[in-house]
Amino acid sequence: ILQMLDHTELARRSLLSFGEWTAALGRWGVSPEVEVRRSNALGARIDIAVVNPFFDAVVVPLGATPPEHDDEKLPGCVWTVADSVPGRVHAADLGVLPCLGVALSEVVDVDEAEVDAAVETNVPLEVMADINERAYGELIGVFTKLACALRDDEHIRLQTFGLRDDDREGAPFVCVAVGVTVGDDLGVCCVATEATHRRRGLATRLLRAMLADGKRRQLRTATLQASPDGLAVYERL
């Protein structure tokens, strides 16, 4: 049992959540054979997503030594906190992927009673994936195929969240996210807003509802990996 949550533990949980999400996409979206689950690498080799370093990827757990570069079973991208990986080229165009985390007990301004009533759960995976594909302009059709196959299993539990256009019942969803529960950590991923509805605070509303849901379920932490566009939103929370 953790006695305290320092930055190292939050980073460990964030990396684990990232790896489990990628592994699940491979395990369910392709086949169990493409999953990579080792002491020094967690993720999947997803050939149909080889151009995307967030899906055809493994994450090196905190404190582990990165795997050998010539292992043919590994995907194209290896995410690590190490300064370098022998035999691999640093993808400078990707920059740095900040791993963020917070102890939910410290999020004092997010209370279950204040949950945004407009935020819905159980958004269809296809809807979530479609909005992500439009928002990021990558893996059109491929991410939907992978995401729609996802299921809860011994490693992760999934919950989708969403906000509709103008909060109207029956209106299309315009902002979505996925909560990936790994142990007692809530991993936040796939936060996406339609281009026509950005800069309206929708992502902030959605994230606050996700944090409140995590507190209600007595999860210990919430973690994520921030994109450049989303970093400012996450830091405010």
PEDA-V75388 format. One record per pair of residues at least 12 apart in sequence whose C-alpha atoms are under 8 Angstrom apart, sorted by the first residue. I is the first residue (numbers start at 0). J is the second residue. D is the distance in whole Angstrom. If there is no record, write none. Layout:
i = {I/I}
j = {J/J}
d = {D/D}
//
This chain:
i = {4/9/9/9/9/9/10/10/10/10/11/11/12/12/13/13/13/13/13/13/13/14/14/14/14/14/15/15/15/16/16/16/16/16/16/16/17/17/17/17/18/18/18/18/19/19/19/19/19/20/20/20/21/21/21/21/21/21/21/21/22/22/22/22/22/22/22/23/23/23/24/24/24/24/24/24/25/25/25/25/25/26/27/27/27/27/28/28/28/28/28/28/29/29/33/35/35/35/38/38/39/39/39/39/39/39/40/40/40/40/40/40/41/41/41/41/42/42/42/42/43/43/43/43/43/44/44/44/44/44/44/45/46/47/48/48/49/49/51/51/52/52/53/55/55/55/56/56/56/56/56/56/57/57/57/57/57/58/58/58/59/59/59/59/60/61/61/65/65/65/67/67/68/68/68/68/69/96/96/96/97/97/97/98/98/98/98/99/99/99/99/100/100/100/100/101/101/101/102/102/102/103/103/103/103/103/103/103/104/104/109/109/109/109/110/110/111/111/111/111/114/114/114/115/115/117/117/117/118/118/118/118/118/118/119/119/119/120/120/120/120/121/121/121/122/122/122/122/123/124/124/124/124/125/125/125/126/127/127/127/127/128/128/128/128/129/130/130/130/130/130/130/131/131/131/131/133/134/134/134/134/154/155/155/155/155/156/156/156/157/157/157/157/158/158/158/159/159/159/159/160/160/160/160/160/160/161/161/161/161/161/162/162/162/162/173/173/173/174/174/174/174/174/174/174/175/175/175/175/175/175/176/176/176/176/176/177/177/178/183/183/183/183/184/184/184/184/184/185/185/185/185/185/186/186/186/187/187/187/187/188/188/190/202/203/203/203/207}
j = {102/99/100/101/220/222/61/98/99/100/60/61/184/222/98/99/100/186/222/223/224/58/59/60/61/98/41/58/60/179/180/181/184/186/222/223/58/186/223/224/41/42/57/58/41/42/154/155/181/42/155/179/41/42/43/53/54/55/56/57/34/35/36/41/42/43/57/42/149/155/43/54/145/146/148/149/42/43/44/45/145/43/145/148/149/150/144/145/146/147/148/149/45/145/45/57/72/73/60/63/59/60/63/64/65/66/57/58/59/60/65/66/57/58/59/60/55/56/57/58/55/56/57/73/74/56/57/72/73/74/75/74/74/141/138/141/74/75/137/138/75/76/76/74/75/76/73/74/75/76/77/78/73/74/76/77/78/77/78/79/77/78/79/80/79/79/80/79/81/84/85/86/84/85/86/87/86/224/225/226/224/225/226/222/223/224/225/222/223/224/225/220/221/222/223/220/221/222/219/220/221/210/213/214/218/219/220/221/214/219/207/208/210/211/211/214/211/212/214/215/207/208/211/204/208/162/163/166/160/161/162/204/205/208/160/161/162/158/159/160/161/158/159/160/159/160/161/175/159/143/146/147/159/143/146/147/172/159/175/176/189/142/143/146/147/143/173/174/175/191/192/193/189/190/191/192/193/191/192/193/194/181/179/180/181/182/179/180/181/177/178/179/180/177/178/179/175/176/177/178/175/176/177/178/205/209/173/174/175/176/205/174/175/201/205/192/193/196/190/191/192/193/201/202/205/189/190/191/192/202/205/188/189/190/191/205/189/190/209/217/218/219/220/218/219/220/221/222/213/218/220/221/222/221/222/223/221/222/223/224/223/224/202/232/232/233/236/236}
d = {7/7/5/7/8/7/7/6/7/7/7/5/7/7/6/7/7/7/5/6/7/7/8/6/7/7/8/8/7/7/8/6/8/6/8/8/7/8/8/7/5/5/6/5/7/6/7/7/8/8/8/7/8/5/6/8/6/8/7/7/5/7/8/7/4/5/8/8/7/8/8/8/6/7/8/7/8/5/7/6/7/8/7/6/5/7/7/4/7/8/5/7/7/7/7/7/8/7/8/7/5/6/5/6/6/6/6/5/5/7/7/7/5/5/7/8/8/6/4/6/6/6/6/8/7/6/8/7/6/4/8/7/8/7/7/7/8/7/8/8/7/5/8/6/6/7/8/5/6/5/6/7/8/7/7/5/6/6/5/6/7/6/5/8/8/8/7/7/8/7/8/8/8/7/5/6/8/6/6/7/6/5/8/7/6/5/7/6/5/6/7/7/6/4/6/6/6/7/6/4/7/7/7/6/7/6/5/7/7/7/7/8/7/6/6/8/5/7/8/6/8/5/7/7/6/6/8/6/7/6/5/8/7/7/6/5/6/7/5/4/6/6/5/6/5/6/6/8/8/8/6/5/7/6/7/6/8/8/6/7/8/6/5/7/8/6/7/8/7/6/7/6/7/8/5/8/7/6/6/6/7/7/6/6/5/8/6/5/7/7/6/5/6/6/5/7/7/6/4/6/6/5/6/8/7/8/7/5/4/6/7/5/7/7/7/6/5/7/7/6/4/6/7/7/8/7/6/6/7/8/8/6/5/4/6/8/6/7/7/8/5/5/7/6/6/5/6/7/7/7/6/5/6/6/5/6/7/6/5/8/6/8/7/8/7/8/8/8}
//
